[in-house]
Amino acid sequence: MTADELFLEPNIGKPSAKVGYFTSRPRFDRFAAAYRDGMAQLPKPVERVAVTTAFGPVRGYRFGDKGGTPLVLLSGRQASTPMWRANLPGLLAERTVWSIDSIGEPGASTQRTPLVGSADQAAWVAEALAGLGLTRAHLLGVSIGGWLAAQVAIHRPDCVASVTLLDPANTFAPLTWKMIAVSLGSVIPGMPMQVRYWLLSWISGGARADDSVPEGRLIASGMRDFTGAQPMPARPTQAELTGIGVPVLAILAGRSIVHDAERAAATARTIPGAQVEVWPHASHAINGEFPDRIAARFADFIAGLPDDNGTDPRR
């Protein structure tokens, strides 16, 4: 499979519209190689799909073929489907899992139209789910993917069966200066790769980050080779949070540098019926640190939902 077959007509070189793009062909090729290597570490997808949205084409992968309302994974900032390497085996045990590469992030999806605000973010996800044939889905997102799942719950609850938020960024508490420093530092042109890997290790609680770690190599390439055009994610208002009507599981990382975990948990508990936990030993890289525990907790969470009735995953 060539990069051009996997990626959906990527933007290479600065486009006229305010959208994300790979800065040159060699840089795209470098990212594409890291992406393909990362995908090779995952269980083989049952299906690879391209769907049309108003904001650009979205690449989706279906893993497994089991019953129940499907689970859809939403990746973190500058990340994509390969970041779920540790999580897929456990999550696949009981249901079909989809992963979609986010519009505006480095991955196999391609942004064509600017994203103006939170409603646009929720809209492309809803359109992608519809294009996959999913009437409703459980959403599980980490970091900015958790923020995105929350936005879908706020703006497009009709397509959501539940949301599981893993240390969601700028959702329940302000970003810390440490996270702002990482965000700004990661996109500085010409930054040495050693520094980019140090930033990744810092946000991941000191975990190893270098070319030997597929996810680290991919995210570092995204930092270096892709220029995003995402608007600053707006933190939900209190009225928006208390208005969420879908089931919510929020797991906050006690060692996160993104926000104050206890403050975030207190705000998350204002969502009616939300299940909220702080895992004290987790960092912001919680999905890679505790994949089995997350899979088990997610299974317990949805087992108590009345509508998870074993129907076809593409109902």
Secondary structure in CASP SS format (residue, H / E / C, confidence):
PFRMAT SS
TARGET T0000
AUTHOR 0000-0000-0000
METHOD secondary structure of the structure
MODEL  1
M C 1.00
T C 1.00
A H 1.00
D H 1.00
E H 1.00
L H 1.00
F C 1.00
L C 1.00
E C 1.00
P C 1.00
N C 1.00
I E 1.00
G C 1.00
K C 1.00
P C 1.00
S C 1.00
A C 1.00
K C 1.00
V C 1.00
G C 1.00
Y E 1.00
F E 1.00
T C 1.00
S C 1.00
R H 1.00
P H 1.00
R H 1.00
F H 1.00
D H 1.00
R H 1.00
F H 1.00
A H 1.00
A H 1.00
A H 1.00
Y H 1.00
R H 1.00
D H 1.00
G H 1.00
M H 1.00
A H 1.00
Q C 1.00
L C 1.00
P C 1.00
K C 1.00
P C 1.00
V C 1.00
E E 1.00
R E 1.00
V E 1.00
A E 1.00
V E 1.00
T E 1.00
T E 1.00
A C 1.00
F C 1.00
G E 1.00
P E 1.00
V E 1.00
R E 1.00
G E 1.00
Y E 1.00
R E 1.00
F E 1.00
G C 1.00
D C 1.00
K C 1.00
G C 1.00
G C 1.00
T C 1.00
P C 1.00
L E 1.00
V E 1.00
L E 1.00
L E 1.00
S C 1.00
G C 1.00
R C 1.00
Q C 1.00
A C 1.00
S C 1.00
T H 1.00
P H 1.00
M H 1.00
W H 1.00
R C 1.00
A C 1.00
N C 1.00
L H 1.00
P H 1.00
G H 1.00
L H 1.00
L C 1.00
A C 1.00
E C 1.00
R C 1.00
T C 1.00
V E 1.00
W E 1.00
S E 1.00
I E 1.00
D C 1.00
S C 1.00
I C 1.00
G C 1.00
E C 1.00
P C 1.00
G C 1.00
A C 1.00
S C 1.00
T C 1.00
Q C 1.00
R C 1.00
T C 1.00
P C 1.00
L C 1.00
V C 1.00
G C 1.00
S H 1.00
A H 1.00
D H 1.00
Q H 1.00
A H 1.00
A H 1.00
W H 1.00
V H 1.00
A H 1.00
E H 1.00
A H 1.00
L H 1.00
A H 1.00
G H 1.00
L C 1.00
G C 1.00
L C 1.00
T C 1.00
R C 1.00
A E 1.00
H E 1.00
L E 1.00
L E 1.00
G E 1.00
V E 1.00
S C 1.00
I H 1.00
G H 1.00
G H 1.00
W H 1.00
L H 1.00
A H 1.00
A H 1.00
Q H 1.00
V H 1.00
A H 1.00
I H 1.00
H H 1.00
R C 1.00
P H 1.00
D H 1.00
C H 1.00
V E 1.00
A E 1.00
S E 1.00
V E 1.00
T E 1.00
L E 1.00
L E 1.00
D C 1.00
P C 1.00
A C 1.00
N C 1.00
T C 1.00
F C 1.00
A C 1.00
P C 1.00
L C 1.00
T C 1.00
W H 1.00
K H 1.00
M H 1.00
I H 1.00
A H 1.00
V H 1.00
S H 1.00
L H 1.00
G H 1.00
S H 1.00
V C 1.00
I C 1.00
P C 1.00
G C 1.00
M C 1.00
P C 1.00
M H 1.00
Q H 1.00
V H 1.00
R H 1.00
Y H 1.00
W H 1.00
L H 1.00
L H 1.00
S H 1.00
W H 1.00
I H 1.00
S C 1.00
G C 1.00
G C 1.00
A C 1.00
R C 1.00
A C 1.00
D C 1.00
D C 1.00
S C 1.00
V C 1.00
P H 1.00
E H 1.00
G H 1.00
R H 1.00
L H 1.00
I H 1.00
A H 1.00
S H 1.00
G H 1.00
M H 1.00
R H 1.00
D H 1.00
F E 1.00
T E 1.00
G C 1.00
A C 1.00
Q C 1.00
P C 1.00
M C 1.00
P C 1.00
A C 1.00
R C 1.00
P C 1.00
T C 1.00
Q H 1.00
A H 1.00
E H 1.00
L H 1.00
T H 1.00
G C 1.00
I C 1.00
G C 1.00
V C 1.00
P C 1.00
V E 1.00
L E 1.00
A E 1.00
I E 1.00
L E 1.00
A E 1.00
G C 1.00
R C 1.00
S C 1.00
I C 1.00
V C 1.00
H C 1.00
D C 1.00
A H 1.00
E H 1.00
R H 1.00
A H 1.00
A H 1.00
A H 1.00
T H 1.00
A H 1.00
R C 1.00
T C 1.00
I C 1.00
P C 1.00
G C 1.00
A C 1.00
Q E 1.00
V E 1.00
E E 1.00
V E 1.00
W E 1.00
P C 1.00
H C 1.00
A C 1.00
S C 1.00
H C 1.00
A C 1.00
I H 1.00
N H 1.00
G H 1.00
E H 1.00
F C 1.00
P H 1.00
D H 1.00
R H 1.00
I H 1.00
A H 1.00
A H 1.00
R H 1.00
F H 1.00
A H 1.00
D H 1.00
F H 1.00
I H 1.00
A H 1.00
G C 1.00
L C 1.00
P C 1.00
D C 1.00
D C 1.00
N C 1.00
G C 1.00
T C 1.00
D C 1.00
P C 1.00
R C 1.00
R C 1.00
END
